[in-house]
Amino acid sequence: MINVHCRGVELIVSLYLLVLLVIFALFGCASTYLVKFIYCYWVKKQIEIRYVWWACLCAFLIIPISLLSQWLL
């Protein structure tokens, strides 16, 4: 078995895992805001549009991050 240590590959894998962690966090954030919106709508009988906007912002931030990660990595 040959052990090859290449710091460049380890760095790319680390950056890729960091990008995946950020994307996962943004998905979680978007789903949290949607749950808050549904709670306000069903329980409090109020429509809080700001939760939808924050969820959309989180969802739209995923697109450029994933495109940049595919282009740079």
Buried (B, 14 or more C-beta within 10 A) or exposed (E): EEEEEEEEEEEEEEEBEEBEEBBEEBEEBBEBBBEBBEEBEEEEEEEBEEBBEBBEEBBEBBEEBBEEBEEEE
